Amino acid sequence: MPLYLSKFSYTPETWARLIDNPEDRREAARIYIESVGGKLHGFWYAFGSYDGYNLWEAPDNISMAAVALAITGGGALSSFETTVLLTVDETLEALQKAKTVQYRAPGTQ
């Protein structure tokens, strides 16, 4: 199954609610992804541009998109970005396939 890395930031209101009532959000994240047949591999908070990161496994892009839409539609996040991760083997396969692409740079004949 494909792997996905999500980066998220909470709204100030969400942080205020978590300060008033601390909650481990890993369980919620696990339930979200399992509802589409996936698996949560990790959940981390961080300093920097994003408040946290998730590593998910989902059956396909549509399933992961459904989870992302449900989470962002809830209003607790100010940002949510998901990156599809490729295995080394998938990247090697893509490199082989790239040889067959007839690419032409813009402005060249």
C-alpha positions in Angstrom: 0.0 0.0 0.0 1.2 3.5 -0.7 2.7 5.6 2.1 1.8 9.3 2.8 3.5 11.9 4.8 1.2 14.6 6.2 2.2 17.9 7.7 -0.3 19.8 9.7 -0.8 22.9 11.9 -3.5 23.5 14.5 -5.5 26.7 14.7 -4.9 28.8 17.8 -8.3 27.8 19.0 -7.4 24.1 18.8 -4.2 24.7 20.8 -6.3 26.5 23.4 -8.7 23.5 23.6 -5.8 21.1 23.9 -4.2 23.2 26.7 -7.5 23.2 28.6 -8.1 19.5 27.9 -4.8 17.7 26.9 -5.6 14.8 24.5 -3.4 12.2 22.7 -4.6 12.7 19.1 -2.8 9.6 17.8 -5.8 7.4 18.6 -8.1 9.8 16.5 -5.6 9.7 13.6 -5.5 5.9 13.8 -9.3 5.6 13.7 -9.5 8.0 10.7 -7.0 6.0 8.5 -8.3 2.6 9.6 -11.8 3.6 8.5 -10.5 3.5 4.9 -8.5 0.3 5.3 -5.2 2.0 6.1 -2.7 2.2 8.9 -1.1 4.9 11.0 2.7 4.4 11.1 3.6 7.4 13.2 2.5 10.7 14.7 4.9 13.4 15.8 4.7 17.0 17.0 7.5 19.4 16.0 8.9 22.8 16.2 9.1 24.8 12.9 6.7 25.5 10.0 4.3 22.7 11.0 3.0 21.6 14.3 3.1 17.9 13.5 3.6 15.1 11.1 1.9 11.8 10.3 3.1 8.8 8.4 0.1 6.9 7.0 -0.4 3.9 4.8 -3.6 3.9 2.7 -5.0 1.6 0.0 -4.9 4.3 -2.7 -4.9 8.1 -3.3 -8.7 8.4 -3.1 -8.8 6.8 0.3 -6.0 9.1 1.6 -7.8 12.1 0.0 -11.0 11.1 1.8 -9.2 11.1 5.2 -7.5 14.5 4.4 -10.8 16.0 3.4 -12.6 14.8 6.5 -9.8 16.1 8.7 -9.5 19.5 7.1 -13.3 19.9 7.0 -13.4 19.6 10.7 -11.9 23.1 11.2 -9.3 22.2 13.8 -6.3 22.7 11.4 -4.9 25.8 9.8 -2.9 23.8 7.3 -2.7 20.2 6.1 -0.4 19.0 3.3 0.1 15.4 2.2 3.0 14.0 0.2 2.8 10.6 -1.6 6.0 8.7 -0.7 7.7 6.4 -3.2 9.7 3.4 -2.2 13.3 3.0 -3.6 12.0 0.3 -5.9 9.2 2.5 -7.2 11.7 5.2 -7.8 14.0 2.9 -9.7 11.0 1.7 -11.8 10.1 5.4 -12.5 13.7 6.1 -13.6 13.6 3.2 -16.0 10.3 4.4 -17.4 11.6 8.0 -17.7 13.9 6.7 -20.4 10.9 6.1 -22.7 9.4 9.6 -22.2 9.9 11.8 -25.3 10.5 15.0 -23.4 11.2 18.2 -25.2 12.3 21.4 -23.3 10.1 24.5 -23.9 11.4 26.6 -26.8 13.4 23.8 -28.4 12.7 22.1 -31.7 
